[in-house]
Amino acid sequence: MPQHHLYHYHQDFRLESGTVLPGFELAYTTYGQLNPQRDNVVWVCHALTGNSDFTDWWCGLIGEGKLYDPADWFIICANTLGGCYGSTGPLSLNPETGKPYFHDFPFITNRDIVAAFELLRQELGLEHVHTILGGSLGGQHALEWAILRPSVFQRMIHVASNARHSAWGIAFNESQRMAIRLDPTWATNTETAGLEGMKIARSIAMLSYRHYASYDKTQQEPGNSITDNYRASSYQVYQGEKLAKRFNAYTYWILSKAMDSHNVARERGSAEQALSQIKARSLFIGVDTDVLFPVEEQKFLHEHVAGSSFALIRSDFGHDGFLVETDQITSSINKFYEDETVEALLYEDKER
């Protein structure tokens, strides 16, 4: 079974903005055992509302009998800084005041999140990571980390993500934050501040996560007589209510802002220059119906990361195809690994 842990960092942690966080905690999950060579590490980065227990949301890829079987791999995932699943976030106690941060939790960027992950990696003594794997926001984290520490990551599986968050994606996120901002409770310092606004935000987000085809397949009315109380209407309400039972508006706000900050070119000259630093053998996977992270973004990465591969997943589920289409993703990753083995054998033959 997955094991749950808590990492404590007791020193001041300087953020990209210059603000100092007085230490932090990261909740993380491990599954499987390190082998004697310590070369079977798979590090997973989760999406915006995900948690560190990858068996909750990527069980089609990770688990007994799956692609990443704990009998063979040591799999690890940390809940992001700013999160609400055990890591330090807006509902955590500020050690300087003894009260929850709430609105005083500082703005963080994806680079701050990755810097916290890096401290955990060093604490665990994991000198090399066989594969770093992430989708959506998690893909942004994986990419940023592979640039930050190119010698650590040997392979990268990057799913439905990008090199820079687009104006389109930022507009979607800002529309969601507008809904939170218009909730009168957002001005309060309480655990439930902005919760009704977040429900609307989630409803907006679903329109970017899914696709016309998925709504037509799952939410279209079966007959011709309905004039109100549509399936699609109740589905939007349901999605907001469901998220509100497990998430808070502060973290939603903080992590959507972190996603907006994603730009590998910042202070690195250009995206092309930044991507040229990656040493990991990389696979970029796109979803053909993804309107939030369109396939052009993964193709751009493939074109500018030397020796990388590209795979296209076909799905009616839009961006959420990265969570739904695990059979296709498994096949793409297996081929990626198999191609590497074939290349190694060909190289050996050439050297003989």
Disulfide bonds with the S-S distance in Angstrom:
none
